Amino acid sequence: MNRREFIAAAAVAGTGPILLGMTRKAEEKNPVIGVEGHKYECLHNWGELPPDYSWQTTHNVALDAAGNVYITHQGIGKKMDTVLVFDPKGKFVRSFGKDWHGGGHGIEIRKEGSEEFIYLSNTWTPELKLVKLNLKNELVWKKGRPECKEYEPKPNPKDATKTVTPAYNPTNICWLPDGGFNVGDGYGSHYMLNYDKDGKLVKVFGGSGAGKGQLSTPHGQWLDARDPKKTVLVVCDRANARLSRYELDGTPIDATESGKVVLFPAHAKTRGDVLLVPDLHARVSLFDKENKPIVHLGDDAEWRKKVLDGFKIRSQPKEWVAGKFVHPHDAVFDKDGNIFVVEWVSTGRVTLLKKVG
């Protein structure tokens, strides 16, 4: 997480409606939050960690076809595996990924033919930027820096005798209709990179800025196929505090008004007609087919001010309140419409939002 970027965006955190929708007191252990049709019981600190493990800043979450839950943590401290796997009831199954300790970030799982594969974007590791594995942890391929003009060394504006190498620190992956995949260079040079099904780079678009089609920390993205007539790419343009939409060829469509619809969006997923957006500014948002807010789960302006005041709360679990979030970093639906939320907090936090109405 880029701390300076986080501080710069905190000014917009107090905007937007409060749509907590609490149905029971926040002091209760497992409060219910939401609105009619989208009510969830909050089961915080989900998953039974083995005794020799501890979370080192949880980041992202994905599910396989059997419902097993894969969670990444960055790896800050004692070297250990950066992906932990739990069964649907929260029992620890296995772990892997010690090689990218310190860089654990994005994870997605896709079925290709009869087999499932894990795609990981390891943001801060020097070589293992993108990794594809099967469910047996067998390596299919690994990728480093993109080989294209956007990432070639450039003249140094401060010293003509030297060059500057554009940064490349990918944050998340999503799928494309042709079997390829899309990578967001969220902590690098702010490009979106489209690869074909064989892992060959096809196109690059976006790039740093706040204008139409430009991006500032494209932290997460998803293929939005809720409109059967028009599938689009939705990008969580985080430092611009907006959702940006693109045609599949990279042509920009539109973007939400900065700080009005989302505050600091981290990733996106869809289920049915609902778009799910975990927002690092202390809420998890659900949007309808017209991209209008259904509910901002956990939203509370006063709580958000406390969360963003020096960001001390992320390291103080005793201060966390049931039914509220600190820094939601990723979220995913399961087959029953429950939601797993993983937060960017130093001691780790996984919440199961169990759908109850």
Secondary structure, DSSP 8 states (H G I E B T S, - for coil): --HHHHHHHGGGTT-S------SS-TTSSS-EEEETTEEEEEE-S-SB--TT---SSEEEEEE-TT--EEEEE---SS---SEEEE-TTSBEEEEE-GGGTTT--EEEEEEETTEEEEEEE-TT-SS-SEEEEETT--EEEEE-S--SGGGS-EEETTEEEEEE-------EEEE-TTS-EEEE-TTTT-EEEEE-TTS-EEEEEE-BSSSTT-BS-EEEEEEE-SSTT--EEEEEEGGGTEEEEE-TTS-EEEE--TTTS-SSB---EEETTEEEEEETTTEEEEE-TTS-EEEEET--HHHHHHHHSTT-GGG-GGG--TT--S-EEEEEE-TTS-EEEEE--TT--EEEEEE--
